[in-house]
Each structure stands twice: as structure tokens, then as C-alpha cells.
Amino acid sequence: MIARLASLQVGQIAPLGPDRVASAFIKSAVSGPITAGALGLDGDHQADLSVHGGPEKAVYAYASARYPDWAAAFPDLAARFVAGAMGENLTVDGMIEDDLCVGDVHAIGGALLQVCQPRQPCFKLALALGEPRLGKHMVRTGQSGWYYRVLREGPIAPGDEIVLAERPNPGFGFPRLVTIVNRGGATVPELQDLAVMPGLASNIGRRVREALAAA
């Protein structure tokens, strides 16, 4: 199956949940084309730049194939699990985390994007959907989605094919990184590989080097 961009979403900062926390988690679909820039998609915003946004969390992608699993796990929310429900910018058909390796470079429309880290869920996921168990479920299942850094800015639009342009780390599957980030348990050889791995997010690389020093 060819991987394609099924839908494209951007969000504005607005109050979220009963405590009216400032957040751009809620996203609205746009028809495109829209420019993917170094700090994200045109028109997409982040409320707390200390944990969201930046070059290594520029664009968040989520697999459409994961939504039926969420609906089965939380049937009361089944109607809510549609494109954009996880706060993603890109909803992707034909690709899940298992199909990725760390540092994969994807050509989408006129842009070039690199897979650099998984999403670690925060409390805003629970606020957006009114279910406090969602974050733990994401960690337990590894259905995290992935963040892209933008290597080449350019326009993208729903329907664009997602083409693997480069795979610098074919021996390190993305699900293994998800497990290490969420649960730990990396071996010393894995840490040594990650410490010099091209494409890995710098914040994870820093933690890896700290773990190596401790080991």
C-alpha cells in the first residue's frame, strides 16, 4: 500500500478543558497546499513552547490505521477517534510506527521531512477527549505517532504521496526507540548506537549520552 497524506490539520491557541488551559491541541482540517517550515506548518501554533514545537517537533504525524484500535479500547469515545483527534498535523494512510526507522527521510509534496522522535503524551490529550487513561494507553501500546523535523521547506497537501527518500539507520526500527523513550531498558550497545545516530532528536541524544556516562 502506498503511504499518503490523508488529511492535514493546524490549530490555534484556545482554552482547553474545564480549567481552560491554553492549548493548540484542537486542530482543524485544511485543504492545502500549506507550507511545512522549519518550525511547523503555516497557521499552526503552540501554547507552551518549552515542551511543544521547535525544529525537532515541527510536524506531528499520526497513522489513521491506529484509530480503530483506539475506538475498540475506548468504545464510549469511538465517534471522536477521527483524523486530528490526537492533535496531529498529518494523518497518514498506509504507514504505522512499525514501518519506520529512526531518521527516515520522507518526501511529501515539495517538502522533505525527517522522523526524529516519538510523541510522549501529556495531560492535554486527556483534557481534549475527557478520558484520563489515554496517555497511559498510548505509552502501553506504543501507538505514539512520530515527530518530523523539516529538512527542506515546501508545500504539502492532502493526497500527497509519502516517499521514503533516505533511510540512514535501517537497523534501528522506530518502535524500539518508542519503547526506550517510554520505558527505558536500552542495552549499552543500543545506547552507543543512539549516541551517534544521524537524525535522532537532540533531546533524546542528550539523555542517551547521560545514560552512557552513568553506565
Secondary structure as GFF3:
##gff-version 3
##sequence-region A 1 215
A	DSSP	beta_strand	4	11	.	.	.	ID=ss1
A	DSSP	beta_strand	14	16	.	.	.	ID=ss2
A	DSSP	beta_strand	21	23	.	.	.	ID=ss3
A	DSSP	beta_strand	27	29	.	.	.	ID=ss4
A	DSSP	beta_strand	34	37	.	.	.	ID=ss5
A	DSSP	beta_strand	40	41	.	.	.	ID=ss6
A	DSSP	three_ten_helix	55	57	.	.	.	ID=ss7
A	DSSP	beta_strand	59	63	.	.	.	ID=ss8
A	DSSP	three_ten_helix	64	66	.	.	.	ID=ss9
A	DSSP	alpha_helix	67	73	.	.	.	ID=ss10
A	DSSP	three_ten_helix	75	80	.	.	.	ID=ss11
A	DSSP	beta_strand	90	93	.	.	.	ID=ss12
A	DSSP	three_ten_helix	97	99	.	.	.	ID=ss13
A	DSSP	beta_strand	105	108	.	.	.	ID=ss14
A	DSSP	beta_strand	111	118	.	.	.	ID=ss15
A	DSSP	alpha_helix	123	129	.	.	.	ID=ss16
A	DSSP	alpha_helix	134	141	.	.	.	ID=ss17
A	DSSP	beta_strand	146	152	.	.	.	ID=ss18
A	DSSP	beta_strand	154	156	.	.	.	ID=ss19
A	DSSP	beta_strand	162	166	.	.	.	ID=ss20
A	DSSP	alpha_helix	174	183	.	.	.	ID=ss21
A	DSSP	alpha_helix	188	195	.	.	.	ID=ss22
A	DSSP	alpha_helix	202	214	.	.	.	ID=ss23
###
